[in-house]
């Protein structure tokens, strides 16, 4: 259930609570009472009818409150789980761009990223690519270390410097 709908339900509960203070039979017009045959009831029967209607309203309000509470809790759990997943992903993945020109790597290459991070090549590999300006890269935690993946499908082990 979406939040705007929850707000409508809560407002409905409050409005119903205010209306419940008034007796059901007193809220009816003379025509409605006559049409329903309530004009033939004794004051005790009208009081009993009002009590039944009040009990029914209260149980309905209770059900709505319980449903709203369940929905709010479920929504909160979904949001917390999503935040935890995003946090976990942020701890194992970095998606950014290299600042400036990129030609690949050759043993001790330092990668400065737009997000302010600096990574250094950790393996002696050499990988040349056609010169690119500020290409996107993915750095991912893999097997206890980090790998930088470029747009050309190459990857190299890296360590974070900053």
Buried (B, 14 or more C-beta within 10 A) or exposed (E): EEEEEBEEBBEEBEEBEEEBEEBBBEEBEEEEBEEEEBEEBEEEEBEEBBEEBBEEBEEEBEEBEEEBEEBBEEBEEEEEEEEEEEEEEEEEEBBBBBBEEBEBBEEEBEBBBEEEBEBBBBBEBEBEBEEBEBBEBBBBEEEEEBBBBBEBEBBBBBEEEE
